[in-house]
Amino acid sequence: MMTVVTSSSLVHLELVTDQSRPVVESLLQLYIHDLSQFRLSRPDPVGRFNHDERYAVFFSNPDRRAYLFRDESGPVGFGLIRGLHETRRLMAGFFVVRGVRRRGVGHDAALAMLRRYPGVWEIPFQEENAGAARFWREVAESAVGREWSEDRRPVPMKPHIPDDVWITLDSSAMSPDAPTS
């Protein structure tokens, strides 16, 4: 488990195990619900956003990782990473529950993930999601100053929605992580 201490929060990044996987799967429903506003997705007939097959690989594929974020109250989010053994890592999913947003939890968790896997990262988000756009630009600035770029790319198989924004940065020069355990 990795622990990050901040002035406003204490957030733990825990590699997802078989025991914690159901927690992340529950949080995935909230994440997909948040994105449904921008992706125009809808729940299935029983009210679930059923993308289980898309996210299942993060719990078993050695080139991917899933982290559960916890604070003193319990689970507060997750991060999904793809491309651990490639030249570029991808922040494939990132979610923080609304009750702790804008309190440093997500910011500190994102920086900890970038530090944990030094190298080139790509971080996609929707410009229409103003909170995410602001968040990821602030994280990039905190991580590497002005040494990052962004471009726009079409969303695969969804030509009806606006292009995603992709931030590219290299976390190799970031200072070592805050206390870990």
Summary of the structure (lengths in Angstrom):
residues: 181
radius of gyration: 15.7
end to end distance: 5.2
largest distance: 47.8
contacts: 529
relative contact order: 0.17
helix: 33%
strand: 30%
